[in-house]
Amino acid sequence: MITEIGIVAGEIWHYLDGHDEVLFSQLADGIDRPRDLALMSLGWLAREGHVIVRQEGSELRVTLRR
């Protein structure tokens, strides 16, 4: 499972590298992965300091830390 989380984290990074700030729902649709797996991978990236995640109402906004 940890390997799959890492692979999806890479997919998220590449997706965000080609986009500005996105809603998490757009990101999950864009990488076409299960929501739970995308959230675990996003958490990994956030913990490592690679992304910025902001809560906006009931949505999450995500961007790469540059």
VMD Tcl script that builds the backbone (N, CA, C; Angstrom):
set m [mol new atoms 198]
animate dup $m
set s [atomselect $m all]
$s set {name element resname resid chain x y z} {
  {N N MET 1 A 0.830 -1.205 0.000}
  {CA C MET 1 A 0.000 0.000 0.000}
  {C C MET 1 A 0.866 1.258 0.000}
  {N N ILE 2 A 1.965 1.248 0.762}
  {CA C ILE 2 A 2.811 2.435 0.843}
  {C C ILE 2 A 3.409 2.775 -0.522}
  {N N THR 3 A 3.707 1.746 -1.309}
  {CA C THR 3 A 4.245 1.986 -2.650}
  {C C THR 3 A 3.205 2.671 -3.528}
  {N N GLU 4 A 1.967 2.211 -3.455}
  {CA C GLU 4 A 0.896 2.811 -4.249}
  {C C GLU 4 A 0.651 4.261 -3.834}
  {N N ILE 5 A 0.714 4.536 -2.541}
  {CA C ILE 5 A 0.551 5.913 -2.056}
  {C C ILE 5 A 1.651 6.792 -2.632}
  {N N GLY 6 A 2.867 6.289 -2.657}
  {CA C GLY 6 A 3.986 7.048 -3.223}
  {C C GLY 6 A 3.829 7.292 -4.710}
  {N N ILE 7 A 3.358 6.294 -5.433}
  {CA C ILE 7 A 3.141 6.451 -6.876}
  {C C ILE 7 A 2.085 7.512 -7.146}
  {N N VAL 8 A 1.002 7.457 -6.404}
  {CA C VAL 8 A -0.075 8.443 -6.585}
  {C C VAL 8 A 0.394 9.829 -6.149}
  {N N ALA 9 A 1.239 9.913 -5.137}
  {CA C ALA 9 A 1.808 11.203 -4.740}
  {C C ALA 9 A 2.575 11.817 -5.917}
  {N N GLY 10 A 3.307 10.989 -6.643}
  {CA C GLY 10 A 4.003 11.473 -7.833}
  {C C GLY 10 A 3.038 11.947 -8.905}
  {N N GLU 11 A 1.956 11.236 -9.089}
  {CA C GLU 11 A 0.944 11.647 -10.062}
  {C C GLU 11 A 0.321 12.985 -9.666}
  {N N ILE 12 A 0.076 13.157 -8.375}
  {CA C ILE 12 A -0.478 14.426 -7.878}
  {C C ILE 12 A 0.510 15.554 -8.139}
  {N N TRP 13 A 1.778 15.319 -7.833}
  {CA C TRP 13 A 2.801 16.351 -8.033}
  {C C TRP 13 A 2.837 16.767 -9.501}
  {N N HIS 14 A 2.833 15.799 -10.410}
  {CA C HIS 14 A 2.872 16.108 -11.838}
  {C C HIS 14 A 1.610 16.847 -12.284}
  {N N TYR 15 A 0.468 16.457 -11.752}
  {CA C TYR 15 A -0.783 17.148 -12.093}
  {C C TYR 15 A -0.713 18.603 -11.632}
  {N N LEU 16 A -0.287 18.814 -10.401}
  {CA C LEU 16 A -0.221 20.175 -9.869}
  {C C LEU 16 A 0.846 21.010 -10.567}
  {N N ASP 17 A 1.891 20.383 -11.050}
  {CA C ASP 17 A 2.947 21.101 -11.769}
  {C C ASP 17 A 2.400 21.718 -13.052}
  {N N GLY 18 A 1.349 21.133 -13.608}
  {CA C GLY 18 A 0.746 21.656 -14.825}
  {C C GLY 18 A -0.468 22.530 -14.593}
  {N N HIS 19 A -0.824 22.760 -13.332}
  {CA C HIS 19 A -2.013 23.556 -13.003}
  {C C HIS 19 A -1.681 24.529 -11.875}
  {N N ASP 20 A -2.456 25.586 -11.793}
  {CA C ASP 20 A -2.346 26.473 -10.635}
  {C C ASP 20 A -3.105 25.822 -9.481}
  {N N GLU 21 A -3.552 26.598 -8.555}
  {CA C GLU 21 A -4.333 26.081 -7.431}
  {C C GLU 21 A -5.601 25.397 -7.940}
  {N N VAL 22 A -5.873 24.203 -7.415}
  {CA C VAL 22 A -7.058 23.441 -7.838}
  {C C VAL 22 A -7.841 22.986 -6.617}
  {N N LEU 23 A -9.110 22.708 -6.825}
  {CA C LEU 23 A -9.914 22.075 -5.791}
  {C C LEU 23 A -9.515 20.606 -5.711}
  {N N PHE 24 A -9.611 20.021 -4.523}
  {CA C PHE 24 A -9.270 18.613 -4.391}
  {C C PHE 24 A -10.132 17.753 -5.307}
  {N N SER 25 A -11.400 18.097 -5.457}
  {CA C SER 25 A -12.287 17.317 -6.328}
  {C C SER 25 A -11.780 17.326 -7.770}
  {N N GLN 26 A -11.245 18.462 -8.239}
  {CA C GLN 26 A -10.670 18.534 -9.585}
  {C C GLN 26 A -9.417 17.670 -9.670}
  {N N LEU 27 A -8.607 17.724 -8.642}
  {CA C LEU 27 A -7.380 16.935 -8.599}
  {C C LEU 27 A -7.688 15.445 -8.646}
  {N N ALA 28 A -8.627 14.998 -7.820}
  {CA C ALA 28 A -8.985 13.576 -7.780}
  {C C ALA 28 A -9.520 13.114 -9.135}
  {N N ASP 29 A -10.333 13.947 -9.785}
  {CA C ASP 29 A -10.837 13.606 -11.114}
  {C C ASP 29 A -9.704 13.601 -12.138}
  {N N GLY 30 A -8.785 14.544 -11.992}
  {CA C GLY 30 A -7.689 14.689 -12.943}
  {C C GLY 30 A -6.708 13.532 -12.938}
  {N N ILE 31 A -6.496 12.924 -11.778}
  {CA C ILE 31 A -5.569 11.790 -11.715}
  {C C ILE 31 A -6.297 10.462 -11.808}
  {N N ASP 32 A -7.616 10.496 -11.737}
  {CA C ASP 32 A -8.457 9.303 -11.892}
  {C C ASP 32 A -8.038 8.176 -10.948}
  {N N ARG 33 A -7.972 8.523 -9.671}
  {CA C ARG 33 A -7.647 7.556 -8.615}
  {C C ARG 33 A -8.729 7.618 -7.543}
  {N N PRO 34 A -8.885 6.558 -6.739}
  {CA C PRO 34 A -9.878 6.593 -5.664}
  {C C PRO 34 A -9.601 7.761 -4.701}
  {N N ARG 35 A -10.676 8.368 -4.231}
  {CA C ARG 35 A -10.575 9.544 -3.349}
  {C C ARG 35 A -9.721 9.263 -2.120}
  {N N ASP 36 A -9.919 8.126 -1.471}
  {CA C ASP 36 A -9.164 7.812 -0.257}
  {C C ASP 36 A -7.668 7.721 -0.536}
  {N N LEU 37 A -7.306 7.090 -1.628}
  {CA C LEU 37 A -5.899 6.969 -1.998}
  {C C LEU 37 A -5.312 8.339 -2.333}
  {N N ALA 38 A -6.079 9.154 -3.035}
  {CA C ALA 38 A -5.622 10.509 -3.360}
  {C C ALA 38 A -5.419 11.335 -2.088}
  {N N LEU 39 A -6.302 11.183 -1.099}
  {CA C LEU 39 A -6.147 11.910 0.163}
  {C C LEU 39 A -4.914 11.456 0.937}
  {N N MET 40 A -4.664 10.150 0.967}
  {CA C MET 40 A -3.463 9.647 1.643}
  {C C MET 40 A -2.204 10.187 0.975}
  {N N SER 41 A -2.200 10.186 -0.334}
  {CA C SER 41 A -1.037 10.666 -1.082}
  {C C SER 41 A -0.853 12.166 -0.912}
  {N N LEU 42 A -1.948 12.899 -0.899}
  {CA C LEU 42 A -1.882 14.342 -0.680}
  {C C LEU 42 A -1.341 14.630 0.721}
  {N N GLY 43 A -1.756 13.855 1.695}
  {CA C GLY 43 A -1.232 14.006 3.048}
  {C C GLY 43 A 0.263 13.786 3.102}
  {N N TRP 44 A 0.735 12.797 2.374}
  {CA C TRP 44 A 2.170 12.518 2.297}
  {C C TRP 44 A 2.904 13.759 1.758}
  {N N LEU 45 A 2.396 14.291 0.645}
  {CA C LEU 45 A 3.027 15.467 0.041}
  {C C LEU 45 A 2.978 16.682 0.975}
  {N N ALA 46 A 1.872 16.836 1.679}
  {CA C ALA 46 A 1.744 17.957 2.620}
  {C C ALA 46 A 2.735 17.805 3.770}
  {N N ARG 47 A 2.857 16.596 4.291}
  {CA C ARG 47 A 3.785 16.346 5.404}
  {C C ARG 47 A 5.225 16.606 4.991}
  {N N GLU 48 A 5.539 16.299 3.740}
  {CA C GLU 48 A 6.889 16.519 3.215}
  {C C GLU 48 A 7.127 17.984 2.820}
  {N N GLY 49 A 6.062 18.796 2.864}
  {CA C GLY 49 A 6.196 20.219 2.549}
  {C C GLY 49 A 6.163 20.543 1.067}
  {N N HIS 50 A 5.666 19.630 0.236}
  {CA C HIS 50 A 5.647 19.846 -1.204}
  {C C HIS 50 A 4.390 20.551 -1.695}
  {N N VAL 51 A 3.320 20.524 -0.909}
  {CA C VAL 51 A 2.070 21.157 -1.317}
  {C C VAL 51 A 1.527 22.023 -0.195}
  {N N ILE 52 A 0.678 22.942 -0.585}
  {CA C ILE 52 A -0.066 23.764 0.368}
  {C C ILE 52 A -1.528 23.374 0.226}
  {N N VAL 53 A -2.159 23.024 1.333}
  {CA C VAL 53 A -3.564 22.633 1.337}
  {C C VAL 53 A -4.318 23.624 2.219}
  {N N ARG 54 A -5.347 24.248 1.649}
  {CA C ARG 54 A -6.163 25.204 2.397}
  {C C ARG 54 A -7.605 24.739 2.404}
  {N N GLN 55 A -8.220 24.830 3.563}
  {CA C GLN 55 A -9.654 24.541 3.686}
  {C C GLN 55 A -10.413 25.794 3.313}
  {N N GLU 56 A -11.365 25.674 2.402}
  {CA C GLU 56 A -12.209 26.805 2.006}
  {C C GLU 56 A -13.646 26.319 2.018}
  {N N GLY 57 A -14.341 26.583 3.107}
  {CA C GLY 57 A -15.687 26.044 3.277}
  {C C GLY 57 A -15.597 24.541 3.404}
  {N N SER 58 A -16.300 23.833 2.557}
  {CA C SER 58 A -16.263 22.372 2.607}
  {C C SER 58 A -15.266 21.799 1.592}
  {N N GLU 59 A -14.560 22.656 0.893}
  {CA C GLU 59 A -13.613 22.234 -0.143}
  {C C GLU 59 A -12.168 22.385 0.332}
  {N N LEU 60 A -11.289 21.601 -0.261}
  {CA C LEU 60 A -9.850 21.754 -0.067}
  {C C LEU 60 A -9.263 22.360 -1.336}
  {N N ARG 61 A -8.415 23.356 -1.184}
  {CA C ARG 61 A -7.680 23.938 -2.306}
  {C C ARG 61 A -6.229 23.505 -2.172}
  {N N VAL 62 A -5.640 23.074 -3.280}
  {CA C VAL 62 A -4.308 22.496 -3.265}
  {C C VAL 62 A -3.432 23.194 -4.307}
  {N N THR 63 A -2.186 23.465 -3.926}
  {CA C THR 63 A -1.211 24.029 -4.857}
  {C C THR 63 A 0.168 23.516 -4.478}
  {N N LEU 64 A 1.075 23.495 -5.461}
  {CA C LEU 64 A 2.460 23.125 -5.167}
  {C C LEU 64 A 3.137 24.254 -4.421}
  {N N ARG 65 A 4.000 23.887 -3.506}
  {CA C ARG 65 A 4.841 24.883 -2.830}
  {C C ARG 65 A 6.015 25.147 -3.761}
  {N N ARG 66 A 6.186 26.378 -4.141}
  {CA C ARG 66 A 7.275 26.739 -5.079}
  {C C ARG 66 A 8.358 27.503 -4.369}
}
mol reanalyze $m
mol bondsrecalc $m
mol representation Tube
mol addrep $m
